[in-house]
């Protein structure tokens, strides 16, 4: 009886070691597929930051046209600091340092300056539209090089 019990213990022990090892690929994926899923998730995160920046810039225009210059400036700052800034490194990694710097300058300096100087609303909208077009390019760049 002890021989059977000992044999059963060894079988259970071996199964406890081998079974999890044989299913570990299910938990962690199959190499490349798992990396692709992580890359897609990262890409989506950066696309969301860029989409948020676009939405905030649109709202900046609305607030500016309503005469809420402080609110417009805060929205512009949020578009840059809490969104675009998180994507700068990714754009540089994609080989677009000058593109990233141009967009950064448009958002961080030019837009804020237009708001502080209380520029004509149509001039502000022209700048926001140009910035938005570059943000769309940035989204395409992030998505395209997954």
Residue, then its C-alpha position, 0 to 999 in steps of 0.5 A: x500500500x505504501x508503494x502505491x501511495x509513494x508512486x501516487x505522490x511522485x506522479x502528483x509531484x511530477x504533474x505539479x511541475x510539468x503541467x504549469x510549465x506546459x501552460x505557461x505560454x498561455x499566461x504569457x503569450x507566444x512571444x511575438x504575439x504578446x509583444x504585438x499586443x503590448x505594442x498595440x496597447x502602448x500605441x493606443x495609449x499614445x494615440x489617446x494622448x494625441x486625441x485628448x490634445x486635439x479635443x482640448x485645443x478645440x475647446x481652447x478655441x471655444x473658450x477663447x471665442x467666449x472671452x474666457x482667456x484664462x480658461x483657454x490658456x489653461x486648456x492649451x497648457x493641459x493639451x501640452x503638459x498633460x497629453x502631448x508631452x507624454x508622446x514626445x519621446x515616442x515621436x523622436x523614437x519614430x525618427x521625427x525629432x524635428x516634427x516633434x519639436x515643431x509641434x511642441x513649439x506650436x503648442x507650448x509657445x506659439x499658442x500660449x503667446x497668441x492667447x496672452x496677446x489676445x490675438x484675433x480669434x480667427x488667427x488663433x483658430x488658424x493656428x489651432x487648425x494647423x496644430x490639429x493637422x500636425x497632431x493628426x500626422x502624429x497619430x498616423x506616425x504613432x499608428x503606422x510604426x507599430 
